[in-house]
């Protein structure tokens, strides 16, 4: 359980998060939604320990986040940042194997895991390529494979968490779907707690176990896609009129698009 | 590009080790008295008392007092500078870092120069007793200060700005250069000769004790650097990424800066400023062995040693019986290499 209690983040007079509270259990794919500058990335950076909130508390399994060592955290939690540069010519395989650094599993086992996650991220054909020569989307997939490798095996009876900041921002449509399907399955079958920020509301509607909508650093709505992604809330938060209709193939999934007459 | 593999790493390091042995043997036999390899080995054995000595030959003495300490120094300086360059490049996430360019060497040189010029007059007595150590201590203070200043200036928001880094290095080099100039203005004639020697770089060493002091600091520090290979790999992904992979980034960064400053100051306080080794070696090696520091770091040590032994052979033989300061040789080779790098970097940005 990752517990956020009443945190606020203030950076040079700007209140990026304002008394935010939320619990993230394992086994759930939770999407963080909201307009630009709402505080999605700030929340993720608080959860991954990069930002220490000026107020409030974040706990992992009942223990304050700051009390864990980096290594302890690394064995049970992996983080995909929004941007990541790597200018040195590591091969894709090397990059993915770096995800196994915190673990003392055998080299053969690490290799096996690397091949497995690369296959899941559709990167097997890239395995010997130098990372800097890849396209933006390919690089994002390889980084995703790296963080999956990091939490692929459960260590003892520890909980596992994945934090992803806009993991599909550079991916084409089919890879967006493939990744979210994979995340949904990992949450359900492997009991990993996945917290993921996203801009595409329809992807969230289709795959999220739970949606959290943020505006101006405050939690606006929290619940299933059907509850959170309703016309009233979305139109108010994003500032444009929205159409929300049931998905033709599955009425429990809302289908969202802006109305044509909002000019 | 090939992935890292333990077996390939062992093969590469073994190969470099053999090349190092061959160049070392050649270096011992080359010089104003040219000798065959067999004679050299025999005389080396005689000097260390392993083989019965021949009273008519001066060769054991030449080897033991001049060539062997010089060879050991070349190995320490070459591997130390190359490793420092490799570590700095990983620390700055930037292939243009080098102890010379970033002012780490000149910071140490200023410390050493200040000790020589000011120390002799004020603490003559203490200097006689603890000279080598005092020199190294002050040189360390100089290199540590330079490196910390450059790192602070060039790194903000967890990324390193290349122009700022190079400019900060230029500024530190200019300041220390001016201060060394000031010291040479007030120095006596003998001190002045020492100072010039510092600024050009030289491997001539006749004092086994001085060499031992350098070795005692530089060699353990180099070995300590080897243990940070995985942390350096992770650091190349970014500082947050390294933290999320379980590394205590702040602590490791501080430790690496101290270790690099120790290596560079121990080296500079005996051999002066020898530039570009730390820039060229990791660059060339990355093209051949890849960027993984588990192989790159030890390979840098071996290649740096080989390169410096070769440069030293050139320095001693090209105008024999006189010799050119080795810093000139490495600068003549390294300067154009650096220009080439800048041109390549510029092209990459243009497209």
Interface residues (C-beta under 8 A of the other chain):
Chain A: X48 X49 X50 X69 X70 X71 X72 X73 X74 X75 X77 X78 X79 X81 X84 X85 X86 X87 X88 X89 X90 X91 X93 X94 X95 X97 X98 X99 X101 X102 X107 X128 X129 X130 X150
Chain B: X1 X2 X3 X4 X6 X93 X95 X159 X230 X233 X234 X236 X237 X238 X240 X241 X243 X244 X245 X246 X247 X248 X249 X286 X290 X291 X292
